[in-house]
């Protein structure tokens, strides 16, 4: 997402005529690569994240964290003390 935001910011600054980006041109022989590199990096990142399992791992960790939070919240609502492992008597 950071790459997409950067690419969109570059395009907006160019269209607004702000800074040195206002002088870039859209020709394929000109500065088109300066506009395209963030989008190419985003595609590479998403491909790597999907192929390596990074996205799935983050999704699984988020689901497990929600389960743990829900369990703790339910125990607290039942009035049970959640202290982790039970204490020996």
C-alpha positions, 0 to 999 in steps of 0.5 A, spaced: 500 500 500 505 504 501 508 503 494 501 505 491 500 511 495 507 514 493 505 513 486 499 516 486 502 522 490 507 523 485 502 523 479 498 528 483 504 532 484 505 532 477 498 534 475 498 540 480 505 542 477 508 542 484 516 541 485 520 538 480 515 532 478 512 538 474 517 538 469 517 530 468 513 528 462 509 522 460 513 520 454 516 512 454 523 515 452 522 520 457 520 520 465 515 515 464 519 510 469 519 515 474 512 514 475 511 507 474 516 504 479 512 505 485 506 501 481 511 495 479 514 495 486 507 494 489 506 488 484 512 485 486 511 486 493 504 483 492 506 477 488 512 475 493 507 476 499 502 471 496 507 466 494 511 466 500 505 465 505 506 472 508 499 474 507 496 468 510 500 467 516 498 475 518 491 473 517 491 466 521 495 470 526 489 475 526 484 470 527 488 467 533 489 473 536 481 475 536 480 468 538 484 469 544 481 476 546 474 473 545 476 468 550 479 473 555 473 477 554 468 472 555 471 469 562 471 476 565 464 477 563 463 470 567 466 473 573 472 468 572 479 471 574 483 470 568 491 469 570 493 464 565 495 457 568 491 455 574 495 456 581 497 450 585 493 449 592 
